[in-house]
Amino acid sequence: MTMDATSPDATTPSATHTYSDGHPLDQIHYREYKLILRPTRFTSAQSFGDFSRLVRHAAEQLDVALFREERSESQIREVLFFDTSACHLYNGKFILRQRTTYKNGWPLDEHEVVLKFRHPDRDTAAAVDVRPAGRLAHLIKFKEELLPLRDGLGGLRSLFSHNCTVSEPPALRDRPFQEVAALFPALQQLEAPPDTPIQLVNGMATEEVLADLGELHFGHGLKAKANVAIWRDRGPQTPLIGEFAFQCKFERYEALHHQAKKRSEEFFRTLQLVTRDWVQLDATKTGVVYGRGCSAVTNRE
């Protein structure tokens, strides 16, 4: 779904209102704006400061407040993607990702696994029950992700991302698909051979360097944490892709104040133009990782 004006109405009710066990359908509680950035622009830590100044310039044009947080070190995280060799998950619009945070150069004991289902249609995304089997502790996030149009700056398009985060997951690498699908029953709809192993996508471990830029205030209580990141191939330290993102959280989509919502969208449009030399169109971070060599990819996010 693409659009040239405002984002789609994400409150339209689905045809069904519960999952198979009677649990109510998950509702959208986040709007996350994402701007994919050219990796060649990130040559040092100073690049984060350079981009931050452009964000502040765009905010000042629209009288959007940007409250800077105290300076802190960039966060380092390892990001791993898992799929079959034929990319059954990604081609089925699923993403299976493990993320581990590093501190002082060492991985923390905890890591999280996220199963995502992303689709341009809200009802289709809502209908997929991403909850894990059994009693695994988990967190559900249902987001509307806003991206630039594929072919030009200044517009908006939506992806709806239905996410389940498991904080104490079992190991995934090299496990047969049927075992992983037993953990996440939503994957059982995919036509993957039961014994095919789940592998690290393209054998690649991705390093994410993430810097918080502060908090954007759009008025009427609508706020968003903003950050900028660069992803690198951990082996050769090759830059892969950058991203600027800010995420608004709310209790009910339909209760979002019209003017605040409009201002957040205007800011995103303006920022695309202000940072035009940084922006990489028609891309997502996950798509770049898969595109490094997985010839079986047919999905276009």
Contacts in CASP RR format, 6 or more apart in sequence:
PFRMAT RR
TARGET T0000
AUTHOR 0000-0000-0000
METHOD contacts of the structure
MODEL  1
MTMDATSPDATTPSATHTYSDGHPLDQIHYREYKLILRPTRFTSAQSFGD
FSRLVRHAAEQLDVALFREERSESQIREVLFFDTSACHLYNGKFILRQRT
TYKNGWPLDEHEVVLKFRHPDRDTAAAVDVRPAGRLAHLIKFKEELLPLR
DGLGGLRSLFSHNCTVSEPPALRDRPFQEVAALFPALQQLEAPPDTPIQL
VNGMATEEVLADLGELHFGHGLKAKANVAIWRDRGPQTPLIGEFAFQCKF
ERYEALHHQAKKRSEEFFRTLQLVTRDWVQLDATKTGVVYGRGCSAVTNR
E
1 8 0 8 1.000
1 120 0 8 1.000
1 121 0 8 1.000
1 157 0 8 1.000
1 158 0 8 1.000
2 149 0 8 1.000
2 150 0 8 1.000
2 157 0 8 1.000
3 155 0 8 1.000
3 156 0 8 1.000
3 157 0 8 1.000
3 158 0 8 1.000
4 149 0 8 1.000
4 155 0 8 1.000
4 156 0 8 1.000
6 156 0 8 1.000
6 262 0 8 1.000
6 265 0 8 1.000
7 31 0 8 1.000
7 144 0 8 1.000
7 146 0 8 1.000
7 156 0 8 1.000
7 158 0 8 1.000
7 265 0 8 1.000
8 122 0 8 1.000
8 158 0 8 1.000
10 28 0 8 1.000
10 122 0 8 1.000
10 144 0 8 1.000
10 158 0 8 1.000
10 160 0 8 1.000
10 253 0 8 1.000
11 253 0 8 1.000
11 254 0 8 1.000
12 122 0 8 1.000
12 123 0 8 1.000
14 25 0 8 1.000
14 123 0 8 1.000
14 126 0 8 1.000
14 127 0 8 1.000
15 123 0 8 1.000
16 25 0 8 1.000
16 127 0 8 1.000
17 24 0 8 1.000
17 25 0 8 1.000
18 24 0 8 1.000
18 25 0 8 1.000
19 25 0 8 1.000
19 129 0 8 1.000
19 131 0 8 1.000
20 129 0 8 1.000
23 129 0 8 1.000
23 131 0 8 1.000
25 126 0 8 1.000
25 127 0 8 1.000
26 126 0 8 1.000
26 140 0 8 1.000
26 142 0 8 1.000
26 162 0 8 1.000
27 142 0 8 1.000
27 252 0 8 1.000
27 253 0 8 1.000
28 122 0 8 1.000
28 142 0 8 1.000
28 143 0 8 1.000
28 144 0 8 1.000
28 160 0 8 1.000
28 253 0 8 1.000
29 141 0 8 1.000
29 142 0 8 1.000
29 143 0 8 1.000
29 249 0 8 1.000
29 250 0 8 1.000
29 251 0 8 1.000
29 253 0 8 1.000
30 141 0 8 1.000
30 142 0 8 1.000
30 143 0 8 1.000
30 144 0 8 1.000
30 247 0 8 1.000
30 248 0 8 1.000
30 249 0 8 1.000
30 250 0 8 1.000
31 143 0 8 1.000
31 144 0 8 1.000
31 146 0 8 1.000
31 247 0 8 1.000
31 248 0 8 1.000
31 250 0 8 1.000
31 261 0 8 1.000
31 264 0 8 1.000
32 143 0 8 1.000
32 144 0 8 1.000
32 145 0 8 1.000
32 146 0 8 1.000
32 161 0 8 1.000
32 245 0 8 1.000
32 246 0 8 1.000
32 247 0 8 1.000
32 248 0 8 1.000
33 145 0 8 1.000
33 146 0 8 1.000
33 224 0 8 1.000
33 245 0 8 1.000
33 246 0 8 1.000
33 247 0 8 1.000
33 264 0 8 1.000
33 268 0 8 1.000
34 145 0 8 1.000
34 146 0 8 1.000
34 147 0 8 1.000
34 243 0 8 1.000
34 244 0 8 1.000
34 245 0 8 1.000
34 284 0 8 1.000
35 147 0 8 1.000
35 148 0 8 1.000
35 243 0 8 1.000
35 244 0 8 1.000
35 245 0 8 1.000
35 268 0 8 1.000
35 271 0 8 1.000
35 272 0 8 1.000
35 275 0 8 1.000
35 279 0 8 1.000
36 147 0 8 1.000
36 148 0 8 1.000
36 241 0 8 1.000
36 242 0 8 1.000
36 243 0 8 1.000
36 279 0 8 1.000
36 280 0 8 1.000
36 281 0 8 1.000
36 283 0 8 1.000
36 284 0 8 1.000
36 285 0 8 1.000
37 51 0 8 1.000
37 228 0 8 1.000
37 241 0 8 1.000
37 242 0 8 1.000
37 243 0 8 1.000
37 244 0 8 1.000
37 275 0 8 1.000
37 278 0 8 1.000
37 279 0 8 1.000
37 280 0 8 1.000
38 242 0 8 1.000
38 278 0 8 1.000
38 279 0 8 1.000
38 280 0 8 1.000
39 230 0 8 1.000
39 231 0 8 1.000
39 239 0 8 1.000
39 240 0 8 1.000
39 241 0 8 1.000
39 242 0 8 1.000
40 239 0 8 1.000
41 47 0 8 1.000
41 51 0 8 1.000
41 242 0 8 1.000
41 277 0 8 1.000
41 278 0 8 1.000
42 48 0 8 1.000
42 230 0 8 1.000
42 239 0 8 1.000
42 242 0 8 1.000
45 74 0 8 1.000
47 230 0 8 1.000
48 74 0 8 1.000
48 211 0 8 1.000
48 213 0 8 1.000
48 228 0 8 1.000
51 228 0 8 1.000
51 244 0 8 1.000
51 275 0 8 1.000
51 278 0 8 1.000
52 213 0 8 1.000
52 228 0 8 1.000
54 271 0 8 1.000
54 274 0 8 1.000
54 275 0 8 1.000
54 278 0 8 1.000
55 66 0 8 1.000
55 213 0 8 1.000
55 226 0 8 1.000
55 244 0 8 1.000
55 271 0 8 1.000
55 275 0 8 1.000
56 66 0 8 1.000
57 274 0 8 1.000
58 64 0 8 1.000
58 267 0 8 1.000
58 270 0 8 1.000
58 271 0 8 1.000
58 274 0 8 1.000
58 275 0 8 1.000
59 65 0 8 1.000
59 66 0 8 1.000
59 216 0 8 1.000
59 267 0 8 1.000
61 270 0 8 1.000
61 274 0 8 1.000
62 263 0 8 1.000
62 266 0 8 1.000
62 267 0 8 1.000
62 270 0 8 1.000
64 216 0 8 1.000
64 217 0 8 1.000
64 218 0 8 1.000
64 263 0 8 1.000
64 267 0 8 1.000
65 216 0 8 1.000
65 217 0 8 1.000
66 213 0 8 1.000
66 214 0 8 1.000
66 215 0 8 1.000
66 216 0 8 1.000
66 217 0 8 1.000
66 226 0 8 1.000
67 214 0 8 1.000
67 215 0 8 1.000
67 217 0 8 1.000
68 213 0 8 1.000
68 214 0 8 1.000
69 212 0 8 1.000
69 213 0 8 1.000
69 214 0 8 1.000
69 215 0 8 1.000
72 212 0 8 1.000
74 209 0 8 1.000
74 210 0 8 1.000
74 211 0 8 1.000
75 101 0 8 1.000
75 208 0 8 1.000
75 209 0 8 1.000
75 210 0 8 1.000
75 211 0 8 1.000
75 212 0 8 1.000
76 101 0 8 1.000
76 102 0 8 1.000
76 105 0 8 1.000
76 207 0 8 1.000
76 208 0 8 1.000
76 209 0 8 1.000
76 210 0 8 1.000
77 99 0 8 1.000
77 100 0 8 1.000
77 101 0 8 1.000
77 102 0 8 1.000
77 207 0 8 1.000
77 208 0 8 1.000
77 210 0 8 1.000
78 99 0 8 1.000
78 100 0 8 1.000
78 102 0 8 1.000
78 107 0 8 1.000
78 205 0 8 1.000
78 206 0 8 1.000
78 207 0 8 1.000
78 208 0 8 1.000
78 234 0 8 1.000
79 97 0 8 1.000
79 98 0 8 1.000
79 99 0 8 1.000
79 205 0 8 1.000
79 206 0 8 1.000
79 207 0 8 1.000
79 208 0 8 1.000
79 231 0 8 1.000
80 97 0 8 1.000
80 98 0 8 1.000
80 99 0 8 1.000
80 100 0 8 1.000
80 200 0 8 1.000
80 205 0 8 1.000
80 206 0 8 1.000
81 95 0 8 1.000
81 96 0 8 1.000
81 97 0 8 1.000
81 200 0 8 1.000
81 201 0 8 1.000
81 204 0 8 1.000
81 206 0 8 1.000
81 286 0 8 1.000
81 289 0 8 1.000
81 290 0 8 1.000
82 89 0 8 1.000
82 96 0 8 1.000
82 97 0 8 1.000
82 98 0 8 1.000
82 172 0 8 1.000
82 173 0 8 1.000
82 180 0 8 1.000
82 198 0 8 1.000
82 199 0 8 1.000
82 200 0 8 1.000
82 201 0 8 1.000
83 89 0 8 1.000
83 90 0 8 1.000
83 96 0 8 1.000
83 198 0 8 1.000
83 199 0 8 1.000
83 201 0 8 1.000
83 290 0 8 1.000
83 294 0 8 1.000
84 177 0 8 1.000
84 192 0 8 1.000
84 196 0 8 1.000
84 197 0 8 1.000
84 198 0 8 1.000
84 199 0 8 1.000
85 196 0 8 1.000
85 197 0 8 1.000
85 199 0 8 1.000
85 296 0 8 1.000
86 192 0 8 1.000
86 196 0 8 1.000
86 296 0 8 1.000
87 201 0 8 1.000
87 290 0 8 1.000
87 294 0 8 1.000
87 296 0 8 1.000
87 297 0 8 1.000
87 298 0 8 1.000
87 299 0 8 1.000
88 177 0 8 1.000
88 190 0 8 1.000
88 191 0 8 1.000
88 192 0 8 1.000
88 196 0 8 1.000
89 95 0 8 1.000
89 96 0 8 1.000
89 187 0 8 1.000
89 190 0 8 1.000
89 192 0 8 1.000
90 201 0 8 1.000
90 286 0 8 1.000
90 287 0 8 1.000
90 290 0 8 1.000
90 294 0 8 1.000
90 297 0 8 1.000
90 299 0 8 1.000
91 296 0 8 1.000
91 297 0 8 1.000
91 298 0 8 1.000
91 299 0 8 1.000
92 190 0 8 1.000
92 299 0 8 1.000
93 117 0 8 1.000
93 118 0 8 1.000
93 119 0 8 1.000
93 299 0 8 1.000
94 115 0 8 1.000
94 116 0 8 1.000
94 117 0 8 1.000
94 186 0 8 1.000
94 187 0 8 1.000
94 190 0 8 1.000
95 114 0 8 1.000
95 115 0 8 1.000
95 116 0 8 1.000
95 117 0 8 1.000
95 118 0 8 1.000
95 286 0 8 1.000
96 113 0 8 1.000
96 114 0 8 1.000
96 115 0 8 1.000
96 116 0 8 1.000
96 172 0 8 1.000
96 180 0 8 1.000
96 184 0 8 1.000
96 198 0 8 1.000
97 113 0 8 1.000
97 114 0 8 1.000
97 116 0 8 1.000
97 286 0 8 1.000
98 111 0 8 1.000
98 112 0 8 1.000
98 113 0 8 1.000
98 114 0 8 1.000
98 169 0 8 1.000
98 172 0 8 1.000
99 111 0 8 1.000
99 112 0 8 1.000
99 114 0 8 1.000
99 208 0 8 1.000
100 107 0 8 1.000
100 108 0 8 1.000
100 111 0 8 1.000
101 107 0 8 1.000
101 108 0 8 1.000
101 110 0 8 1.000
101 111 0 8 1.000
102 108 0 8 1.000
110 167 0 8 1.000
110 168 0 8 1.000
111 169 0 8 1.000
112 165 0 8 1.000
112 166 0 8 1.000
112 167 0 8 1.000
112 169 0 8 1.000
113 165 0 8 1.000
113 166 0 8 1.000
113 169 0 8 1.000
113 172 0 8 1.000
114 163 0 8 1.000
114 164 0 8 1.000
114 165 0 8 1.000
114 166 0 8 1.000
115 130 0 8 1.000
115 132 0 8 1.000
115 163 0 8 1.000
115 164 0 8 1.000
115 166 0 8 1.000
115 184 0 8 1.000
115 186 0 8 1.000
115 187 0 8 1.000
116 130 0 8 1.000
116 161 0 8 1.000
116 162 0 8 1.000
116 163 0 8 1.000
116 164 0 8 1.000
117 125 0 8 1.000
117 128 0 8 1.000
117 130 0 8 1.000
117 161 0 8 1.000
117 162 0 8 1.000
117 186 0 8 1.000
118 125 0 8 1.000
118 145 0 8 1.000
118 159 0 8 1.000
118 160 0 8 1.000
118 161 0 8 1.000
118 162 0 8 1.000
118 301 0 8 1.000
119 125 0 8 1.000
119 128 0 8 1.000
119 159 0 8 1.000
119 160 0 8 1.000
120 157 0 8 1.000
120 158 0 8 1.000
120 159 0 8 1.000
120 160 0 8 1.000
121 160 0 8 1.000
122 144 0 8 1.000
122 158 0 8 1.000
122 160 0 8 1.000
124 160 0 8 1.000
125 142 0 8 1.000
125 160 0 8 1.000
125 161 0 8 1.000
125 162 0 8 1.000
126 142 0 8 1.000
126 160 0 8 1.000
126 162 0 8 1.000
128 162 0 8 1.000
128 186 0 8 1.000
129 185 0 8 1.000
129 186 0 8 1.000
130 140 0 8 1.000
130 162 0 8 1.000
130 163 0 8 1.000
130 164 0 8 1.000
130 184 0 8 1.000
130 186 0 8 1.000
131 138 0 8 1.000
131 140 0 8 1.000
131 164 0 8 1.000
131 185 0 8 1.000
131 186 0 8 1.000
132 138 0 8 1.000
132 164 0 8 1.000
132 166 0 8 1.000
132 183 0 8 1.000
132 184 0 8 1.000
132 185 0 8 1.000
133 182 0 8 1.000
133 183 0 8 1.000
133 184 0 8 1.000
133 185 0 8 1.000
136 166 0 8 1.000
136 168 0 8 1.000
136 169 0 8 1.000
136 183 0 8 1.000
137 166 0 8 1.000
137 167 0 8 1.000
137 168 0 8 1.000
138 164 0 8 1.000
138 165 0 8 1.000
138 166 0 8 1.000
138 167 0 8 1.000
139 164 0 8 1.000
139 165 0 8 1.000
139 167 0 8 1.000
140 162 0 8 1.000
140 163 0 8 1.000
140 164 0 8 1.000
140 165 0 8 1.000
141 161 0 8 1.000
141 163 0 8 1.000
141 165 0 8 1.000
142 160 0 8 1.000
142 161 0 8 1.000
142 162 0 8 1.000
142 163 0 8 1.000
143 160 0 8 1.000
143 161 0 8 1.000
143 163 0 8 1.000
143 247 0 8 1.000
144 158 0 8 1.000
144 159 0 8 1.000
144 160 0 8 1.000
144 161 0 8 1.000
145 158 0 8 1.000
145 159 0 8 1.000
145 160 0 8 1.000
145 161 0 8 1.000
146 156 0 8 1.000
146 157 0 8 1.000
146 158 0 8 1.000
146 265 0 8 1.000
146 268 0 8 1.000
147 156 0 8 1.000
147 157 0 8 1.000
147 158 0 8 1.000
147 159 0 8 1.000
147 284 0 8 1.000
148 154 0 8 1.000
148 155 0 8 1.000
148 156 0 8 1.000
148 157 0 8 1.000
148 272 0 8 1.000
148 279 0 8 1.000
148 281 0 8 1.000
149 155 0 8 1.000
149 156 0 8 1.000
149 157 0 8 1.000
149 281 0 8 1.000
150 157 0 8 1.000
150 281 0 8 1.000
150 282 0 8 1.000
151 281 0 8 1.000
151 282 0 8 1.000
152 281 0 8 1.000
153 272 0 8 1.000
153 273 0 8 1.000
153 276 0 8 1.000
153 279 0 8 1.000
153 281 0 8 1.000
154 269 0 8 1.000
154 272 0 8 1.000
154 273 0 8 1.000
155 269 0 8 1.000
155 272 0 8 1.000
156 265 0 8 1.000
156 268 0 8 1.000
156 269 0 8 1.000
159 301 0 8 1.000
164 184 0 8 1.000
169 183 0 8 1.000
170 183 0 8 1.000
172 180 0 8 1.000
172 198 0 8 1.000
173 198 0 8 1.000
173 199 0 8 1.000
173 200 0 8 1.000
174 197 0 8 1.000
174 198 0 8 1.000
174 199 0 8 1.000
175 197 0 8 1.000
175 198 0 8 1.000
176 194 0 8 1.000
176 195 0 8 1.000
176 196 0 8 1.000
176 197 0 8 1.000
176 198 0 8 1.000
177 187 0 8 1.000
177 190 0 8 1.000
177 192 0 8 1.000
177 193 0 8 1.000
177 194 0 8 1.000
177 195 0 8 1.000
177 196 0 8 1.000
177 197 0 8 1.000
177 198 0 8 1.000
178 194 0 8 1.000
178 195 0 8 1.000
180 187 0 8 1.000
180 198 0 8 1.000
181 187 0 8 1.000
181 188 0 8 1.000
181 190 0 8 1.000
181 192 0 8 1.000
201 289 0 8 1.000
201 290 0 8 1.000
201 294 0 8 1.000
202 289 0 8 1.000
202 290 0 8 1.000
202 291 0 8 1.000
202 292 0 8 1.000
202 293 0 8 1.000
202 294 0 8 1.000
204 233 0 8 1.000
204 234 0 8 1.000
204 289 0 8 1.000
204 292 0 8 1.000
205 233 0 8 1.000
205 234 0 8 1.000
205 235 0 8 1.000
206 231 0 8 1.000
206 232 0 8 1.000
206 233 0 8 1.000
206 234 0 8 1.000
206 240 0 8 1.000
206 289 0 8 1.000
207 231 0 8 1.000
207 232 0 8 1.000
207 233 0 8 1.000
207 234 0 8 1.000
207 237 0 8 1.000
208 229 0 8 1.000
208 230 0 8 1.000
208 231 0 8 1.000
209 229 0 8 1.000
209 230 0 8 1.000
209 232 0 8 1.000
210 227 0 8 1.000
210 228 0 8 1.000
210 229 0 8 1.000
211 227 0 8 1.000
211 228 0 8 1.000
211 229 0 8 1.000
212 225 0 8 1.000
212 226 0 8 1.000
212 227 0 8 1.000
213 226 0 8 1.000
213 227 0 8 1.000
213 228 0 8 1.000
214 225 0 8 1.000
214 226 0 8 1.000
214 227 0 8 1.000
215 223 0 8 1.000
215 224 0 8 1.000
215 225 0 8 1.000
215 226 0 8 1.000
216 223 0 8 1.000
216 224 0 8 1.000
216 226 0 8 1.000
216 246 0 8 1.000
216 264 0 8 1.000
216 267 0 8 1.000
217 223 0 8 1.000
218 224 0 8 1.000
218 248 0 8 1.000
218 260 0 8 1.000
218 261 0 8 1.000
218 263 0 8 1.000
218 264 0 8 1.000
218 267 0 8 1.000
219 257 0 8 1.000
219 259 0 8 1.000
219 260 0 8 1.000
219 263 0 8 1.000
220 257 0 8 1.000
220 259 0 8 1.000
220 260 0 8 1.000
221 257 0 8 1.000
221 260 0 8 1.000
222 248 0 8 1.000
222 250 0 8 1.000
222 256 0 8 1.000
222 257 0 8 1.000
222 260 0 8 1.000
222 261 0 8 1.000
222 263 0 8 1.000
222 264 0 8 1.000
223 248 0 8 1.000
224 246 0 8 1.000
224 247 0 8 1.000
224 248 0 8 1.000
224 264 0 8 1.000
225 246 0 8 1.000
225 247 0 8 1.000
226 244 0 8 1.000
226 245 0 8 1.000
226 246 0 8 1.000
227 244 0 8 1.000
227 245 0 8 1.000
227 246 0 8 1.000
228 242 0 8 1.000
228 243 0 8 1.000
228 244 0 8 1.000
228 245 0 8 1.000
229 242 0 8 1.000
229 243 0 8 1.000
229 245 0 8 1.000
230 239 0 8 1.000
230 240 0 8 1.000
230 241 0 8 1.000
230 242 0 8 1.000
231 239 0 8 1.000
231 240 0 8 1.000
231 241 0 8 1.000
231 242 0 8 1.000
231 243 0 8 1.000
231 285 0 8 1.000
231 288 0 8 1.000
231 289 0 8 1.000
232 238 0 8 1.000
232 239 0 8 1.000
232 240 0 8 1.000
233 240 0 8 1.000
233 292 0 8 1.000
240 285 0 8 1.000
240 288 0 8 1.000
240 289 0 8 1.000
240 292 0 8 1.000
241 280 0 8 1.000
241 283 0 8 1.000
241 285 0 8 1.000
241 288 0 8 1.000
242 280 0 8 1.000
242 285 0 8 1.000
243 285 0 8 1.000
244 271 0 8 1.000
244 275 0 8 1.000
248 264 0 8 1.000
250 256 0 8 1.000
272 279 0 8 1.000
284 301 0 8 1.000
286 301 0 8 1.000
287 297 0 8 1.000
287 301 0 8 1.000
290 297 0 8 1.000
291 297 0 8 1.000
END
